[in-house]
Amino acid sequence: MLLHVVDATVSDPPATYDAVREELELYNPALAAKPELVALNKIDRPDVRERLTELLARFHREHPELKVVPVSALTTQGVEELIGALAEALAALPTEPPRPAEQMKVYRLTPTADEGWTIEREGNDYRVRGKRVERIVAMTDLTNPDAVDMLQGTLKRMGVLQALEAAGVGSGDTVHFGNVELEWE
């Protein structure tokens, strides 16, 4: 089940919910088909209290099947009602999850010529060439340790790290990926 926490201080909370629903549909229709609740948050704010009745009416008008619970994470107002609504909705779920369709169609992209890569020695440095690998490195935030870990995992799965080691790269060597220069550790 899904619980959407919608910020009631935004200009159009129902439209915010609709945008998230649209993204869910595009990402995974099975995920979007799950039962859901909305926690309309920040009802402690005076500007929200003034339009709360109107917001709830609009949610009900546009999504009559949707349970919307007004809450305040700051004051905990409505949280007990939300917990009760969640418990009720969870109790109503089937005890056995639905099985996936037997004939699920899977689409795979055909690899293109730009997916390959090569390693060249340039003096004391190494250069990895290939559109995909250069793009992956260029798009990585190298100041973010989690992003660097993810990059290392990707390069390992692609076989790039193993090929660099086989080519003789060692600690302190410089490896170039397009315009990006990295030091091997």
N, C-alpha and C positions, 0 to 999 in steps of 0.2 A: 504494500500500500504506500501511497505517496502523501506526504504532508508538505504543502506549500506554505511557506511563511512569507506573506506579502506585506511590504512596508506601506502602511496606510498614509504616510506623509508624502508619497510621490503624487504627481499631478493626477494620474489615472490608474489607481490600483487594479480595477478589472482588466484594463488593457495590459498591464504588467503580467497578470496571471495568464491572459490569452497568449501573450508572446512566449511565455515559458511553455505553455501547452503546445504551441506550434513547433517550438524547438524539440520538444519531446517526440512529437509525431514524426518529425523529420529524422531525428536521431534513431529512434527505436519505437515503432508502433506498438510493440508488445508492452514496453514500459509505459507508454502513454495510456494503455488500456487498463492499467491497474486502478483499483479504487483509490479515491483521494479525498483529502480534506484541505480546507484553507484556514490558516490562522492569520487573521487580519491584525497585524501587530501595530503597536504604538498608539493604542486607543487612550492612553493617559494624556496625550498631547491635546491642548485646547482646540487647535485647528482641526484635529481629527474628530474630536467629540462633536463639533458643530456639524459635521457632514456624515457622521457614522450611519444614521438612519438611511440617508440617501445612498451611501455606498452599499449597505446591506441589501437595500431594495434593488439596486442595480445588479448586484451579483445574483440575487434570486431571479430577477427578470431574465438575465442573459444565460444563467446556468441553473435552472430550477432544481436539478438533481443534486447540486453541489452543496455540501454542508460547509458554511462559513462561520467560524467562531472568532468573535472579536477578543483580542488579548492584549495584554501589556507585559512584555518581558521585564520591564523595569519595575512595575508595581505588583506583578503576578496576577493582576485582575484577569479573570477569564481562563486562567491556566487549568483550574480544576475542571471546568466545563470542557476544555480541550482534551484533557486526559480522559474524561468520561466518554467523549465522542470517539476518541481513538480506540479505547477499549471496546466500545460497542461495535465499531466498524471492524476491528480485528476479529472479534468473536463471530461476526457474520461471514468471514472469509471461509472458503472451502478448506476442509482439513487436508486434502491432498492437492498439491499444486497441479495445474493443468499440464498435460504432456505436450511437447513440441510437435508440430505437424510432421507426419512421416515423410512427406514429399517437399521439404523445404528447398527452395531454389537458392543456390549460392552463385553469386557473380564474382569473378576474379578479373582484375586488370591484367592484360597481357604485358609482360615485361618489355620495356623498350630498350633501344640501343644505349640510351644515356644512363642506364642503371649500372653499367660496368665501371670499373675503376682500375687504375694502374698505379704503380709506385716507381718513382725514378729517384736516382741519387743525383744531387746537385752539389758538388763539392763535399762539404761535411754535413749538409742538410739532406732531408728527404722530402719529396713532393708527392702527394697523393692527388691524382687527377681523376675526374669523373663528375659529371653534372650533379648526380644525386648526392654523392657523398660530400661534395663541396657545398651544396645547398643545405644539407643537414647541419654541417659544422657552422656555416654562416648564420643560420637561423637560431643557433643555440646561444643562450645568455651565459657566457663563460664566467660571469661574476656570481652566478647562482650555483652552489655546490650540488643541489639536486639535479639541475639541468645538465651539469657536467657528468654526473653519475649516469644519467639517462643516455647522454651522448656516448659514453664509454661502452655501455651495454649495446647500443645500436651498432657501433663500430665493431664490437666483438662479434655480434650476430652476423654482420656482413662479411666477417673474415679479415677486415682491414688490420686490426691489431696483431693478429697472428702473422699476417703477411709482412707487416713492418718489422716484427721481431725476426722473422726468417730472413729479411733483407739486411739485418744487422743493426737496426736502430738500438741505441743504448741510452742509459740515463744521462740527461743533459743535452741530448741531441735535439735539433730543431726539426719539426715536421710541419710542412706547409700544406694547407687545404685551401686552394684558391688564394684569396687575400689574407687568410687567417694563418697566423704563425703560432704553433704550440710547442712547448718544451716537453719532451718525453720524460716521464718519471719512472 
